[in-house]
Amino acid sequence: MKFAGTLKTFIQITILLICMLNITIASAVEFQARGSGIFQYDERFKKRNYEGYKEQAIKQAVQKAWSQYVSSLPQVKRSSYQRIEANFMNNLNRYISSVVVLDESHNKRTKTVEVLIRAAINDDEVNATLNANSAIKQAQASDDASYFSVVFLARKVTKVKQFRDLETSIVAKEGVAMASESAVVSGTSISTSQSNESFSKTKTGGNTEIKRDILTYEVTSPASINSSMEEILSPAGYEVVGYGDIVGECGGVEPSQIMQEFMESDDMSRQTRRSAINAARECDVSYFATGTLDIGEPGTDPISGNTMIYVAVRGQVWDITKRLPRGVASVGPVQFAGMGPNATVAENNALILASKGAAQSLVDQMNAKGLR
């Protein structure tokens, strides 16, 4: 009985650890890249030297895997990388989490050792280095960092108004009447007769009008969105300012009004946007960002069996330091998938991933432009 109780406790702890893994797995960001390397030696082969030859081949393979990773980066991030490429190449081990040799071969005739490896590259560490060397980070060091305010909202569809296709048909008819006359001569008399014939032609056509569905949303402002975006923006050198604090200090439209408008639209009205931006500018904010994270319906991951939810994120950043706001970065719509033991956990993981992904994309674009 004591053993049964211990076994039950062990199972409960195991399930708890699995759930914790599902909750935290969203934060692990690694890029898997493959590379091959060949090392050719000159001297006579000695078995004790083989590991050294293999190590040289692995170094070359890692360089190729790294090149594959760099080529996969978005153009804006690649531009930032190229400016400080030497920093990365001199400390490559910092960004390579692990290296696994998938295959190796030794050809004594050609005196070559060849390997195929898979490298795990820490994308978060790469982003940290890029952010640390951005223009805004240098400005922060001189106590001249920019204020950045974010209004990103989560939405779920609560009502869909669908329209049937409206079809319009046009029928045009054309008619032609023809008359003919005939005469018959018989002896000294002539008799005539007339006949009428008609012909008709019909033309058909028309058009189909398709109206887009009208969606109504439930809109929320989860704390996880703001905190996740701040995790990216703050290390990049921006001072994040809550929009609620802006309203309290400098006025502007209430957050509830913004949420109300996003219930039926993908953007704020012109009046609401102007009020929010003017208030942010009054509070010395340099960059103002808005966006939405649309939450999909729960599904099941076919591999793990966990609940999976997709979140589609879109947003834009404006430079509001001058009279007319200027769009400087945008993202989406891009989808992110979150998983968990239930819909609540899966949704929260998806929101965190989408928030961080959107913030990083915006920061990359601003870094590439040298904004500060």
Secondary structure, DSSP 8 states (H G I E B T S, - for coil): -HHHHHHHHHHHHHHHHHHHHHHHGGG--EEEEEEEEEEE--S---GGGHHHHHHHHHHHHHHHHHHHHHHHS-HHHHHHHHHTHHHHHTTGGGTEEEEEEEEEEEETTTTEEEEEEEEEEEHHHHHHHHHHTSHHHHHHHTT---EEEEEEEEEEEEEEE----EEEEEEEEEEEEEEEEEEEEETTEEEEEEEEEEEEEEEEEEEEE----EEEEEEE--HHHHHHHHHHHTTTT-EEE-HHHHHHHH----HHHHHHHHTT-SS--HHHHHHHHHHHHHTTEEEEEEEEEEE---EE-TTT--EEEEEEEEEEEEE-SSSS-EEEEEEEEEEEEEEESSHHHHHHHHHHHHHHHHHHHHHHHHHHTT--
